[in-house]
Amino acid sequence: MYTPKLNLMTNQHEAICFMQRYSFATIVTVDNGVPSATHLPFVVSLREDKIILTSHFAKANPQAKEILNGKPLVIFTEPNAYISTKHYDREQNVPTWNYMAVHAYGCAVLIDNPEAKAQLLAQTIQFYEADYLKQWNSFPEDYKLNMMKGITGFEIVVDELQGKSKLSQNRSVTEKQSIITQLKDSQLSAEKDIAEYMEKLK
């Protein structure tokens, strides 16, 4: 990912928090020069100081077989906002876009063992809707096993992390404040999120 030094996200903890907050990500693989992408919910965790990305495909998804070829890319990105030139001190300017993104690369391992797959699903439920776990656990074992047969679980051990935080770092204090004020008043949650991240940089 092209990232000027000014926009580089260097804090790993910040990157992990971002991935956990915007955890519905896009996984990209390449097979014979042709890229494929699937949009999946991920659980982002730390294990022995390594970042682990856990998710699952529908078994029928051909990308489930491609994931072991090469090094998949998982893209976490969510909040973005159009930035108008009306916020700038000089009229001779062009509009731009503020956004944040994290790209994670690593080798994938399939999770086929029924016990490990059950643990994967429990971890996912715990992260996304902990209250549902009791309901899931109450289901008959044959029902749960049948459901698990329809998925391919996997985890990726991240060995390269690229984070970009493009939040008007090159603008003056007054320009940034003008942008923050407008975005905070927006009806769009993504624009409010960008304002929140911009304020954290102040």
TAGI-V419423 format. One record per residue. RES is the residue in three letters. OMEGA is omega in whole degrees, 0 to 359 (* if undefined). BURIAL is 1 if it has 16 or more other C-alpha atoms within 10 Angstrom, else 0. Layout:
# TAGI-V419423
res={RES:RES}
omega={OMEGA:OMEGA}
burial={BURIAL:BURIAL}
This chain:
# TAGI-V419423
res={MET:TYR:THR:PRO:LYS:LEU:ASN:LEU:MET:THR:ASN:GLN:HIS:GLU:ALA:ILE:CYS:PHE:MET:GLN:ARG:TYR:SER:PHE:ALA:THR:ILE:VAL:THR:VAL:ASP:ASN:GLY:VAL:PRO:SER:ALA:THR:HIS:LEU:PRO:PHE:VAL:VAL:SER:LEU:ARG:GLU:ASP:LYS:ILE:ILE:LEU:THR:SER:HIS:PHE:ALA:LYS:ALA:ASN:PRO:GLN:ALA:LYS:GLU:ILE:LEU:ASN:GLY:LYS:PRO:LEU:VAL:ILE:PHE:THR:GLU:PRO:ASN:ALA:TYR:ILE:SER:THR:LYS:HIS:TYR:ASP:ARG:GLU:GLN:ASN:VAL:PRO:THR:TRP:ASN:TYR:MET:ALA:VAL:HIS:ALA:TYR:GLY:CYS:ALA:VAL:LEU:ILE:ASP:ASN:PRO:GLU:ALA:LYS:ALA:GLN:LEU:LEU:ALA:GLN:THR:ILE:GLN:PHE:TYR:GLU:ALA:ASP:TYR:LEU:LYS:GLN:TRP:ASN:SER:PHE:PRO:GLU:ASP:TYR:LYS:LEU:ASN:MET:MET:LYS:GLY:ILE:THR:GLY:PHE:GLU:ILE:VAL:VAL:ASP:GLU:LEU:GLN:GLY:LYS:SER:LYS:LEU:SER:GLN:ASN:ARG:SER:VAL:THR:GLU:LYS:GLN:SER:ILE:ILE:THR:GLN:LEU:LYS:ASP:SER:GLN:LEU:SER:ALA:GLU:LYS:ASP:ILE:ALA:GLU:TYR:MET:GLU:LYS:LEU:LYS}
omega={178:183:173:183:182:184:184:174:188:183:182:179:178:180:180:178:178:180:180:180:181:193:174:192:181:177:184:174:179:178:182:176:181:180:173:180:175:180:188:170:180:167:183:183:177:176:182:178:176:178:181:176:184:178:177:174:161:184:182:181:182:180:178:179:182:189:181:179:178:185:180:176:176:185:176:178:182:187:175:182:173:181:182:178:181:179:188:183:181:181:183:182:177:178:180:180:172:180:174:180:173:176:181:178:176:180:184:175:179:177:185:181:183:180:180:179:177:178:177:181:178:178:180:179:180:182:188:180:185:181:181:185:179:179:179:181:181:182:177:183:182:177:181:179:179:177:183:177:183:181:172:180:178:170:178:174:186:175:175:182:178:181:180:181:183:190:178:179:183:182:180:180:182:179:180:180:178:179:181:182:180:183:178:180:182:174:183:182:180:179:175:179:178:177:179:180:178:180:179:180:185:*}
burial={0:0:0:0:0:0:1:0:1:0:0:0:0:0:1:1:0:1:1:1:0:1:1:1:1:1:1:1:1:1:0:0:0:0:0:0:0:0:0:1:1:1:1:1:0:0:0:0:0:0:1:1:1:1:1:1:1:0:0:0:0:0:1:1:0:1:1:0:0:0:1:1:1:1:1:1:1:1:1:1:1:0:1:0:1:0:1:1:0:0:0:0:0:0:0:0:0:1:1:1:1:1:1:1:1:1:1:1:0:1:1:0:0:0:0:0:1:1:0:1:1:1:1:1:1:0:0:0:0:0:0:0:1:0:0:0:0:0:0:0:0:0:0:0:0:0:0:1:0:0:1:1:1:1:1:1:1:1:0:0:1:1:1:1:1:1:1:1:0:0:0:0:0:0:1:1:1:0:1:1:0:0:1:1:0:0:0:0:0:1:1:1:1:1:1:0:1:1:0:0:0:0}
